[in-house]
Amino acid sequence: MMSPTIPARIERPSTRHFKHHRMIIVKNLYNDGWLNSHFHEILQLQDADNPAFVREILSLYVSDSRRLINLMNRPLGMDTVNYKEISVHVRGLLGSSLDIGAEGISKACLRLFNGTKAENKEETVLALKQLTSEFNKMKPKLEHLVQMERLILQSVLYRGWNDGHESSQIGCETKRSREA
């Protein structure tokens, strides 16, 4: 009876493999209008000295966005709505959304900001629902990207930043910018 052959070494996917997969995810997010060219700038800031940069930025963005949306909901349950309080939180979320290039969330923030500026409760409630919906749609996409960044980081720690290859450039053209 022959014993089964055990491979001498099981190959792990390369850093290049994970970076290529990330490139596909990001390109799809650009093409579908979820992200704009500002996200490409975030990717450019990640390097061998800070290989976890993108993962950290996205994780902070998701948790901070969730917190701010929850804070915006509180004043709407009151008899007298504090529009200034909502506006402060909207500006915070708008700023971070613009920084990472979260296109849909940025637009929803602007609509909500206009509702608070007009002190129109109905418009503010509808805009906050739209913002919450946009965030809930984008959150799993960003979490998928965070997971890919974790895999890249693990691969970097195992093999090295470039893994013998340079990463590919990602086109920054979005579906929305092509239509303009």
C-alpha positions in Angstrom: 0.0 0.0 0.0 1.4 3.4 -1.0 1.3 6.4 1.2 -0.3 9.6 -0.2 2.2 12.1 -1.5 2.4 15.2 0.7 3.4 18.4 -1.1 6.7 19.7 0.1 5.4 23.3 0.4 2.0 24.8 -0.1 2.2 28.1 -1.9 0.4 31.1 -0.4 -1.1 33.6 -2.7 1.3 36.4 -3.4 1.0 40.0 -2.3 0.7 40.8 -6.0 -2.3 38.5 -6.2 -4.1 40.3 -3.4 -3.2 43.7 -4.8 -4.6 42.7 -8.2 -7.8 41.5 -6.5 -8.0 44.9 -4.6 -7.5 46.7 -7.9 -10.5 44.8 -9.4 -12.7 45.7 -6.4 -11.7 49.3 -6.4 -12.2 49.6 -10.2 -15.7 48.2 -9.8 -16.5 50.7 -7.1 -15.2 53.5 -9.3 -17.2 52.2 -12.3 -20.4 51.8 -10.3 -20.0 55.4 -8.9 -19.5 54.4 -5.3 -16.0 56.0 -5.2 -14.3 58.8 -7.0 -10.7 59.8 -7.7 -10.1 60.9 -4.1 -9.9 57.3 -3.1 -7.1 56.8 -5.5 -5.2 59.4 -3.5 -5.8 57.4 -0.3 -4.3 54.3 -2.1 -1.2 56.4 -3.1 -0.5 57.2 0.5 -0.1 53.6 1.5 3.5 52.3 1.2 6.0 50.0 2.8 6.3 52.3 5.8 2.6 52.2 6.5 1.1 49.1 4.8 -2.1 49.2 7.0 -3.0 52.8 6.0 -5.9 52.1 3.8 -7.3 49.4 6.1 -7.1 51.8 9.1 -8.7 54.7 7.1 -11.6 52.6 5.9 -12.2 51.0 9.3 -12.3 54.4 10.9 -14.5 55.8 8.2 -17.1 53.0 8.6 -17.2 53.2 12.4 -17.2 57.0 12.5 -20.0 57.2 9.9 -22.2 54.8 11.8 -21.7 56.8 15.0 -22.5 60.1 13.2 -25.6 58.7 11.6 -26.8 57.5 15.0 -26.1 61.0 16.5 -28.1 62.6 13.6 -31.1 60.5 14.4 -31.4 61.5 18.0 -32.6 65.1 17.5 -35.3 64.1 15.0 -37.1 62.2 17.8 -37.5 65.3 19.9 -40.5 67.7 19.8 -38.2 70.6 18.9 -35.5 69.5 16.4 -32.0 70.9 16.9 -31.0 71.4 13.3 -27.6 72.9 14.2 -26.7 69.7 16.1 -27.6 67.6 13.0 -25.8 70.0 10.8 -22.5 69.7 12.8 -22.7 65.9 12.4 -23.5 66.1 8.7 -20.5 68.4 8.1 -18.3 65.9 9.9 -19.6 63.0 7.8 -19.5 65.1 4.6 -15.9 66.0 5.2 -14.7 62.5 5.7 -16.8 61.2 2.8 -15.3 63.7 0.5 -11.8 62.8 1.8 -12.1 59.2 0.9 -14.2 59.8 -2.3 -17.5 58.2 -1.1 -19.5 59.7 -3.9 -23.1 58.6 -3.0 -22.7 59.3 0.7 -21.3 62.8 0.0 -24.3 63.6 -2.2 -26.7 62.3 0.5 -24.9 64.5 3.1 -25.4 67.6 0.9 -29.1 66.9 0.6 -29.4 66.4 4.4 -27.4 69.6 5.0 -29.8 71.5 2.8 -32.7 70.1 4.8 -31.2 71.2 8.1 -30.3 74.6 6.7 -34.0 75.1 5.6 -35.1 73.7 9.0 -37.5 71.5 7.2 -38.2 68.4 9.3 -39.8 66.4 6.5 -37.0 67.0 4.1 -34.4 66.4 6.9 -36.1 63.0 7.8 -36.2 61.9 4.1 -32.6 63.0 3.5 -31.4 61.2 6.6 -33.2 58.0 5.5 -31.5 58.3 2.1 -28.1 58.9 3.8 -28.7 55.8 6.0 -29.7 53.8 3.0 -26.6 54.9 1.0 -24.3 54.1 4.0 -26.0 50.6 4.5 -25.4 49.8 0.8 -21.8 51.0 0.8 -20.7 49.6 4.2 -20.4 45.9 3.0 -18.4 47.1 0.0 -16.0 49.0 2.2 -15.8 46.1 4.7 -14.9 43.8 1.8 -12.2 46.2 0.8 -11.0 46.2 4.5 -10.8 42.4 4.4 -8.8 42.5 1.2 -6.4 45.1 2.9 -6.0 42.7 5.8 -5.0 39.9 3.4 -2.6 42.2 1.7 -1.1 43.2 5.0 -0.7 39.5 6.1 0.9 38.8 2.7 3.2 41.8 3.1 4.3 40.6 6.6 4.9 37.1 5.1 6.6 38.0 1.8 7.3 41.7 1.6 5.6 44.9 0.2 6.2 44.5 -3.5 6.6 40.7 -3.6 9.0 41.3 -6.4 6.4 43.1 -8.5 5.0 46.6 -8.7 1.3 47.0 -8.3 -0.8 48.0 -11.2 -2.2 51.5 -11.7 -6.0 51.9 -11.2 -8.0 54.0 -13.5 -9.9 56.7 -11.6 -12.6 57.4 -14.1 -16.1 56.8 -12.7 -19.3 56.0 -14.4 -20.7 59.3 -13.3 -17.7 61.3 -14.6 -17.9 59.5 -18.0 -21.5 60.5 -18.3 -20.8 64.2 -17.6 
